[in-house]
Amino acid sequence: MPRTLLIALLLTTLAACSKPQPPEKERPPEPQAAVETHTELRDAIQAPIDKAKAVEDTVLDAAEQQKAEIDAQTSGQ
C-alpha cells in the first residue's frame, strides 16, 4: 500500500510540474492602443506640457530684454 501511494504521489507530482500547453493561435488579440476613445489621462498629462511650451517663447524674450537692460545700465557707468 505505501509503495502504491508513493508511486501515485510521484506521478501526480510529475504531472503537475509538466510544461504548460501554449495557447491556441486561431485569433490574435485585438490591439487596445488603437482605440482613441479613452484619452482623458493622456490629455490631462499633455496639457501642462503644451502650456509650458506655449509660454517658453515669452519667457525667453523677457529674459533677453532683461539682459539687454542690465547690459545697458552696466556699460553706461
C-alpha atoms as a printed R data frame, in Angstrom:
   type eleno elety resid chain resno       x       y       z
1  ATOM     1    CA   MET     A     1   0.000   0.000   0.000
2  ATOM     2    CA   PRO     A     2   2.692   2.595   0.882
3  ATOM     3    CA   ARG     A     3   4.525   1.736  -2.326
4  ATOM     4    CA   THR     A     4   1.384   2.319  -4.420
5  ATOM     5    CA   LEU     A     5   0.730   5.573  -2.612
6  ATOM     6    CA   LEU     A     6   4.311   6.675  -3.227
7  ATOM     7    CA   ILE     A     7   4.058   5.887  -6.953
8  ATOM     8    CA   ALA     A     8   0.733   7.701  -7.221
9  ATOM     9    CA   LEU     A     9   2.185  10.717  -5.430
10 ATOM    10    CA   LEU     A    10   5.240  10.704  -7.703
11 ATOM    11    CA   LEU     A    11   3.106  10.534 -10.852
12 ATOM    12    CA   THR     A    12   0.869  13.330  -9.609
13 ATOM    13    CA   THR     A    13   3.898  15.490  -8.852
14 ATOM    14    CA   LEU     A    14   5.385  14.870 -12.284
15 ATOM    15    CA   ALA     A    15   2.087  15.676 -13.986
16 ATOM    16    CA   ALA     A    16   1.763  18.923 -12.023
17 ATOM    17    CA   CYS     A    17   5.276  20.031 -12.998
18 ATOM    18    CA   SER     A    18   4.880  19.423 -16.709
19 ATOM    19    CA   LYS     A    19   5.278  22.237 -19.225
20 ATOM    20    CA   PRO     A    20   2.038  24.168 -19.803
21 ATOM    21    CA   GLN     A    21   0.403  23.950 -23.197
22 ATOM    22    CA   PRO     A    22   0.756  27.065 -25.372
23 ATOM    23    CA   PRO     A    23  -2.490  28.933 -26.085
24 ATOM    24    CA   GLU     A    24  -4.237  28.424 -29.389
25 ATOM    25    CA   LYS     A    25  -3.402  30.999 -32.030
26 ATOM    26    CA   GLU     A    26  -6.592  30.936 -34.034
27 ATOM    27    CA   ARG     A    27  -7.441  34.585 -33.476
28 ATOM    28    CA   PRO     A    28  -4.844  37.153 -32.361
29 ATOM    29    CA   PRO     A    29  -5.927  39.594 -29.660
30 ATOM    30    CA   GLU     A    30  -7.151  42.971 -30.857
31 ATOM    31    CA   PRO     A    31  -4.757  45.832 -30.093
32 ATOM    32    CA   GLN     A    32  -6.069  48.128 -27.392
33 ATOM    33    CA   ALA     A    33  -3.791  51.066 -28.142
34 ATOM    34    CA   ALA     A    34  -5.606  51.836 -31.396
35 ATOM    35    CA   VAL     A    35  -8.771  52.794 -29.538
36 ATOM    36    CA   GLU     A    36  -8.852  56.601 -29.315
37 ATOM    37    CA   THR     A    37 -11.894  56.916 -27.075
38 ATOM    38    CA   HIS     A    38 -10.024  56.778 -23.746
39 ATOM    39    CA   THR     A    39  -7.658  59.734 -23.973
40 ATOM    40    CA   GLU     A    40  -8.591  61.641 -20.825
41 ATOM    41    CA   LEU     A    41  -5.489  60.593 -18.899
42 ATOM    42    CA   ARG     A    42  -3.167  61.302 -21.796
43 ATOM    43    CA   ASP     A    43  -4.758  64.706 -22.337
44 ATOM    44    CA   ALA     A    44  -4.502  65.532 -18.633
45 ATOM    45    CA   ILE     A    45  -0.785  64.745 -18.701
46 ATOM    46    CA   GLN     A    46  -0.118  66.531 -22.002
47 ATOM    47    CA   ALA     A    47  -1.999  69.775 -21.171
48 ATOM    48    CA   PRO     A    48   0.609  71.266 -18.771
49 ATOM    49    CA   ILE     A    49   3.401  70.326 -21.168
50 ATOM    50    CA   ASP     A    50   1.677  72.127 -24.046
51 ATOM    51    CA   LYS     A    51   1.018  75.152 -21.834
52 ATOM    52    CA   ALA     A    52   4.684  75.322 -20.826
53 ATOM    53    CA   LYS     A    53   5.804  75.110 -24.456
54 ATOM    54    CA   ALA     A    54   3.461  77.953 -25.360
55 ATOM    55    CA   VAL     A    55   4.889  80.200 -22.618
56 ATOM    56    CA   GLU     A    56   8.531  79.346 -23.324
57 ATOM    57    CA   ASP     A    57   8.999  81.946 -26.090
58 ATOM    58    CA   THR     A    58   7.535  84.702 -23.897
59 ATOM    59    CA   VAL     A    59   9.868  83.819 -21.041
60 ATOM    60    CA   LEU     A    60  12.917  83.722 -23.318
61 ATOM    61    CA   ASP     A    61  12.028  87.102 -24.841
62 ATOM    62    CA   ALA     A    62  11.606  88.632 -21.372
63 ATOM    63    CA   ALA     A    63  14.975  87.200 -20.314
64 ATOM    64    CA   GLU     A    64  16.675  88.703 -23.364
65 ATOM    65    CA   GLN     A    65  15.082  92.087 -22.696
66 ATOM    66    CA   GLN     A    66  16.152  91.994 -19.052
67 ATOM    67    CA   LYS     A    67  19.699  91.053 -20.035
68 ATOM    68    CA   ALA     A    68  19.812  93.906 -22.545
69 ATOM    69    CA   GLU     A    69  18.602  96.380 -19.896
70 ATOM    70    CA   ILE     A    70  21.227  95.139 -17.411
71 ATOM    71    CA   ASP     A    71  23.959  95.404 -20.035
72 ATOM    72    CA   ALA     A    72  22.819  98.936 -20.948
73 ATOM    73    CA   GLN     A    73  22.915 100.043 -17.309
74 ATOM    74    CA   THR     A    74  26.289  98.492 -16.542
75 ATOM    75    CA   SER     A    75  28.015  99.727 -19.685
76 ATOM    76    CA   GLY     A    76  26.840 103.328 -19.084
77 ATOM    77    CA   GLN     A    77  28.734 103.695 -15.815
